[in-house]
Amino acid sequence: MNDSTPSHRPDDLGTTPKLQSNEIPGRTRHQGMDEALQFIRRMSGAPIELPPGYQFVAVLGRGGMGVVYRAIQTDLGREVALKMILSGEYASEEELSRFESEIKLIAAVKHPNVVQVHHAGRHNGMPFLDLEYLPDGSLSDLLRDGPLAPADAARIVEPIARGVAACHAIGIVHRDLKPGNVLLSISGQRSLGLVVESKVDRSSKSSQSIPAQIRIVPKVADFGLAKRLDTNDGVTRAGIPVGTPSYMPPEQARGDTLDARADVYAIGAILYATLTGRPPFQSPSVDQTIRRVLNEEPLSIREQQPSTPRDLETICLKCLAKDRNSRYASASDLADDLERWLKGEPIRARRASLVERGWKLIRRNREWTAVFLSLVVGFGVAVQQAFVANRARQATAVEAKQKGANSSFFIEVLSQSSAARQAETGRAVNPNLSVKEALDFATKTIGSRFEGQPAIEADVRANIGRIYHELAQYEEASTQFRLVDDLLSQTLPPHDPRRLRIQISLADCFRLNGQVNDARAVLATVLILENKDHIDPMDWYKAKNNLGLVEQTRGNTAAAESCFVEALEGRRQLRDAATQPDDRRAKEVEVARSMNNLGVFYYNHSRYADAEPYLKESFAIRQKYLSESHPDTISTMRNLADLYYWMDRPDQAGPMYRSAFEMTQKIRPNSEFVAVDLLRLAQFGLWQTNFDETEALLLSYQKWRSGWNRPIDDSLRSAVRDTREMIDERKSTIGTERSQRWIGLLEPNS
């Protein structure tokens, strides 16, 4: 065959390559040339002779085996998608087998979320498929403009899972699910287009929001790699992966036998792509992508898109589990969980346990294996606290490195509890090393460890500050937050949302440490008018609420009330504007926080009738969204009990005091909160002149106090003082001897 190039004119045979002497027997030379030209035209996707009754319109797409034409079925006058085998009569036996298998499989599925077959037949001895025509492109086309808003992503993926479940119900596994193989039918006011929502966090991609007037129906397409679960169709060779690497599960990448859970993984990968704008794994080469599918965990969705609701991320990551037994058992179960999430109901999926998340961390960072094993055995509770605190806060190329640095540092903090690690560093082994002590030791090396990396150092120190804050170590926390702000000031302007958020945390540490003037000065800087367009609205109203707490401490009653009211109204507006279930839930919790603070404010000023509705609604919201045993719920329960005490409603106050005590015993059995609740109950017993119960409670308090080897905090000191005052006031009723005994129980060192 010569090297001449065919002309662009299809009827110009003068430059068509000549067939050599091995022409097909029984055919003339010109017949051979006609067939060669037809083959070339087919392979290029150019229109060929369609089956009778179809009129060519355009080429819709072409794959390795088939070509899809847009055509008109002339007798019905409808547009269809006509799929034909690309190489026609030159197709190999394997190609014919796969194409005919696809026809049988897709024709067997009848579901509104699977592309429907109008007709299947043969033309010139070659099979073809007449499919419904969907002019609105694929999910892949939709995602070119960015990820979708979380609720819209769930609304699209849920019916995809339903369609795939219909395939599984008749024993078909798709094996090549991806956004490009999900076609869309769009109806409604399409001229509206999609709305692109910009985020305050500039590190995350903008997401598209689908207006309510637009209805998108996804349909699963392209069954070229599908097969029946109960047969071996001979198309796939054992040990050779088929499909698209970025969307295939590990067992498919290894070439193992597949079941329906392979498609569950792929649907999860599609959900991941709709939420982040990219597949879970994507590398320049197929081999690199497959290695990542086998050995790595995907980047957290919330690291890339912080606004993604946690429950939706949990659903997605359950699908993407490396072990197929850890995924949803069926596509139907996945669809049901997505439906629950969309309705605002509790989902069935659970977050990965601490140990599971640790092993995933090891898979990404194998050099930490020994450290992880030592800390899991020796420091379980602290591990949980630090891993929760150790979520990466942003998602950029630099922040991928930040996440690794964060994880490495906090693993180092926790490993300080290991006896071997303490001995290595020359310290006396302390088997009861606290989180704070481990953190104090590890933070000494931060400056040298992250020298020249201010962004990473800032992220690590911010997490340290949050842990100190949770441990009520406000001075240490404020030190870290000040350092974070200094580091961020090297690269960020004063009004950057990240700096403002850190300053709010710093002000809260000042307030809780008694430095109310410093707290007020910082919050005033955060709340200056020019910042309002830069700060996240949630952060703005948090700062306003905290300023109310500061003004209340300073005795500025009118200013405090104004701040509390403004924060509550602003948070209500944000809640009412929220459309996604998890987002609305989070904002509802912030509304409850403001209601609690305003209720306490009115209580402190003896405005009991004003306080009651706010505290009751706050308590109801926290019960619903945080659970009865959450510390914030218990705090509001105590506030309500105190309110009913002063409103002279013992039948309401007593049960609430007892419930608060019982819940605290469950979640913080060795804390000062237990002691405070014991004394509140003792005060209630004194009020009701139930002296036997009061004495039993004070004996329980003495037992707790004798085992407490640290200084008591302000709340407990206040409870002790109030209880002693009540005993003194009722001495004549209680009796001198009993009063002295009770004071001895209350203050063992007096």
Secondary structure, 3 states (H helix, E strand, C coil): CCCCCCCCCCCCCCCCCCCCCCCCCCCCHHHHHHHHHHHHHHHCCCCCCCCCCEEEEEEEEECCCEEEEEEEECCCCEEEEEEEECCHHHCCHHHHHHHHHHHHHHHHCCCCCECCEEEEEEECCEEEEEEECCCCCEHHHHHCCCCECHHHHHHHHHHHHHHHHHHHHCCEECCCCCHHHEEEEEEECHHHCCEEECCCCCCCCCEEECCCCEEEEEEECCCCCCEECCCCCCCCCCCCCCCCHHHCCHHHHCCCCCCHHHHHHHHHHHHHHHHHCCCCCCCCCHHHHHHHHHHCCCCCHHHHCCCCCHHHHHHHHHHCCCCHHHCCCCHHHHHHHHHHHHCCCCCCCCCCCHHHHHHHHHHHCHHHHHHHHHHHHHCHHHHHHHHHHCCCCCCCHHHHHHHHHHHHHHHHHHHCCCHHHHHHCCCCCCCCCCHHHHHHHHHHHHHHHCCCCHHHHHHHHHHHHHHHHHCCCHHHHHHHHHHHHHHHCCCCCCCCHHHHHHHHHHHHHHHHCCCHHHHHHHHHHHCCHHHCCCCCHHHHHHHHHHHHHHHHHHCCHHHHHHHHHHHHHHHHHHHHHCCCHHHHHHHHHHHHHHHHHHHHHHHHCCCHHHHHHHHHHHHHHHHHHHCCCCHHHHHHHHHHHHHHHHCCCHHHHHHHHHHHHHHHHHHCCCCHHHHHHHHHHHHHHHHCCCHHHHHHHHHHHHHHHHCCCCCCCHHHHHHHHHHHHHHHHCHHHHCHHHHHHHHHHHCCCC
